[in-house]
Amino acid sequence: MTPFRLQIITPDGVFFDGMTENVIVRTTVGDKGILAHHEPYVAAITISKFKVKIDGEFRYGAISSGIIEVGKDKTVILAQSCEWADEIDVDRAVRAKEVAEERIGHYEKTNDRKNLDIAEFKLKRALNRIDAAKIIK
């Protein structure tokens, strides 16, 4: 496969900047695989697992929403957060899941829609991180 440049950028900085042969992300309309010479493309990314093929091997990770832009010279992913599956602190993710579940219960009772939405987002993110970590175990 022909390699191409991939950049993954989060608010914390550059997560990944290197050559890849394939990247697969989940967009709002389904999974999208990107290879070299892909047509220009922009899409929203949902909270999901992703994978990047580097030197013939896939590396898996968890991503928390963002966008992907495929251009002529490179592909850029701007993400709220991103982690490699083998670097996820599962205990921390489980604690985040438990806290989010507690908050969801509270905000449902108080009918606090704004905070309920935030808690649901955090629950989805924690579950995604837990699932991504399972891929490599």
N, C-alpha and C positions, 0 to 999 in steps of 0.2 A: 504494500500500500504506500501511496505517496504521502509523506508527512506534510503537515501544515502547522502554522503557529497558532497556539491557543493561549489566551490570557484570561485568568479568572481573578476578578478584582472584587474585594469586599470593603466595607467601611474601615476595616482594620489595615488595609493595604493590599498588595499583590499577593494573592494566595498561590497562583501558579502562573508561570510564564515560560513556555517551552514548546517543543515540537511534539505533536501527537499525530496518530494515524486515523483516529476516529474519536468522536465524542458523542455520547448519547445522553440526552436530557429529556425530562418530561415537561412539555409545554401545556398551556391551557387547552390545547386541542389534541393532545396525545404525545407519545414518545417521538422524538426526532433525532435521527442519526445524521451526523455531519462528517463528510469525508472531504479530502482536498478537492478544490475546484467546484465546491458546492455553489449553487446560485445564491445571489445575495438574499438575505433572509433576516427578519427580526421577529421575535416572539417573546411572550411572557413565560417565565418558568415558574412552576408551582413548587411547593414544598415536596421534595422527592429525593430519591436516590439518583445518582448519575454515575457514568463510567467514562473513563478516558483511556485510550489505548496508547501506551508508551513503550516503544521498542518491542512491539509484538505482544505485550501483556496488558490486560485490562487492570486498571486501578479504580477502585470503587470509592464513592463518597456520598455525603449527605449535603443537600443544598436547601437553603430556606429562601425561596422566592427570589425573583430577579428578572433579568432579561438576557437574551442571547442575540448577538448581532453577528451575522456571517458576512464578511466582506471579501474582497478580491485577494487581499494579502494576509488576512488573519481573521480569527474568530475571537470575539470578546464576550465573556459572560460577566455581567455585573450582578452580584448576589448580595442579599442581606447578610448571609453567613454561609460558610462552606467549610467542610471538614473531610479529611480522608477517613474512610471507614476504620482503618487500623489505628487511628489516633483518637477515636472517640472514647471519652470517659463514660462508660456505660452506667456506672453508679451515679454519676452526676445527672445523666439523662433520665434515669429512673426516678431520682429525687425531683427533677423538674416536672416529670409526668405526674407524680403524686401531688405536687403543689398546684399544678394547673387543674387537676381534677377537683381538688378541694375548692379552688377559686371558682370553677365553673358552677359547682353546687351552690356556693354562696351567692354568686351573681344571678343565677337563675331565680333564687328565692327573692332577691331584692329587685328583680326586673331591671338590672343595670346592663343595658344592651352594649354600651361601649366597652366596658370592662369584660363583659362576657365574650365579646369578639376577640379581645386581646388574649384572654385565657384560652380560648379555643385554638387560636393561632399557636400559642406556646405549647399546647398539648400536641397538636399536629407535628410541630417541630421536634418535640421530645420523642414521640413515637417513631418518626422518621429516622432520627439519630440511632435509636435502639435497633430498628430494623436494618439500617445500613451496617451497623457493627456486627450483626449476625451473619452477614454475607461472608465475612472473612474468617469466621470461627468454625 
